[in-house]
Amino acid sequence: MESTFILVLVWKKNAYKAFKIKCLLIGIFKILIITGAESMKRSELIDFFNTIENQFPVNKWILDDIHIWPLIRIALMFKIVRVESEQNNRQLTNNLFSKSIQPVKKTLDIIKGIEKYSRSYISDYNKNSHLKGKYDVCFLNHSRCRRQINNSWYDVLCDPYIQKLNKLGISSFVLERVPNNEYHIPRYNSSLFIQPEIDYLLIKTKIVNKLNNYDVAKLEYFDEFTKYIETLNITTKNNLINIVQNSVTFTRLLAKYFKKLLTTINPSLCLMVCYYSREGMAFNLACKELGIISVDIQHGIQGDIHPAYGRWNSVPLKGYELLPSTFWCWSEYEANTINKWNHKCSQYHQPIVGGNLFLNSFQKTNSVDDIFIESEKKVLQLKNSKPNSIHILYTLQPLHTIPLQEWIFQAIKDSPSSWFWWIRLHPGMMNDREKIRELFTPLKLNNIFIDQPTDLPLNILLRHSDIHITQSSSTIIEAEHFGVPSVFTSLIAAEAFPLQIASGVAIPAYTHHDLIEAIKIQLLKKGQLEQRQKEITVTKDNALKYLIEQAKIDR
């Protein structure tokens, strides 16, 4: 017993040394990957975070009453993915999409943002929400979730909830963030633009940190952690400390702003899109400190290898303030991802299976809601302009995270003339539409469409597509809902969609010859796919009712 106690003391005293030895044994390959030898698999990325969680007391790192590990974990995730994509993307795009980080450009962006905000606020004045009276539910949305339907911009993630709540006599208030100044007006439902305040707080964060920095040195083994990260060439020790200080300051400032808004709105329930954004985590913190239930709305692929949702191996007993109290999941598959790690803190972080409300609205009948009738007519017009053809929907992803693969262009060029390619830009790529068009222009083909597939609702497109192609988009799940088989072209997808791969709904292709053959294989499955709606898209109306009851909202 005494020798065991001594060993424990020695281990604690030399924890960092032991960790470095372990890194030499299992981490060399990861170091090569991170520094650009090849792309890191997402399973290796989550292994990397779990190794840190197992070796460092991350759940004890607290600054300004905030457990900061979620901020660090998500920041490192974006940092690693960004470094990889910049290395992979450099040759193809020739720095076409590189973004300057110079202070002058940032200043110009803020000025441009104020001008766009003012114009949008005035032009769409009737859809501006005002802080008057109490609302039952508050949403934090994202302008990129809006799609132009007829003559207004519909939020495909939040508006379906708002419509259901309206039918129940429950009022909603929407806080809208607008990154990159992508204001979409006129809005379908009202909202309050909050981006100017967010931009102001970003500037204030820089000023505050120059006057007063958090003392990260007091955090247990944090110095050893920063040195370890530096050895992996992910970022420097000083830069990581700056990231932490800026993140904590901004999160606290923004949470204070959200608390002021929420005190006025006085909701019993809050829902958000993408909780792991800096705004989302500050919103969770505000909800936590005000005792309001916070809900993250699933917006894409989740699962065990997603660093924001899977394998949180070191969680405080009362949970993380920056994570939502509830995860709204499309299916049991995503809910199980949360249940695998929340067993000690399920009171503070729980999943609920409610389905994809927007997707489910298209499944109940062969018709669509009135607001989508015109959009469907446009898709049918596009499809009928090329009768007896194969229509392939190719969903792109932001080039700063996942670059286009050169061989894709060759596959499109070599494909039969009866194959028509519907190229759909990711919502985060809208400012780069013309640059994307330039990449496809050299093919000199008349079987490529970009504008209509990008502008029309995804679910209408899927209703009339024969095949879906992507690198690793969660559209694979949505395509399955409509019986549309997919072909993926990225190793990331090979890990991210185990259910779809096992059933044959999605198959891989890593060369232009393989892609053409894979499309032919998947075409044979069209119309024969057994849609696993029980697992993927079951509508659970009682999920929303459950949240309403938990929040004690009177109807």
Secondary structure, DSSP 8 states (H G I E B T S, - for coil): -HHHHHHHHHHHHTHHHHHHHHHHHHTHHHHHHHTTSS---HHHHHHHHHHHHHHS-GGG-EETTEE-HHHHHHHHHHHHHHHHHHHHHHHHHTTTT-----HHHHHHHHHHHHHHHHHHHHHTGGGB----S--SEEEEEEGGGEEEETTEEEETTTHHHHHHHHHTT--EEEEEE-GGG----SBSS-BEE-HHHHHHHHHHHHHHHHH----GGGSTTHHHHHHHHHHTTSS-HHHHHHHHHHHHHHHHHHHHHHHHHHHHH--SEEEEE-TTSHHHHHHHHHHHHHT-EEEEE--S--STT-TTTS------TT--TTS-SEEEESSHHHHHHHHTT-TTTTTTSEEEE---HHHHTTTSSSS--GGGHHHHHHHHHHHHTSTT-EEEEEE---TTTS---HHHHHHHHHS-TTEEEEEE--GGGGGGHHHHHHHHGGG--SSEE-HHHHHS-HHHHHHT-SEEEESS-THHHHHHHTT--EEE--HHHHHH-HHHHHHTSEEE--SHHHHHHHHHHHHTTTTT----HHHHT---HHHHHHHHHHTT---
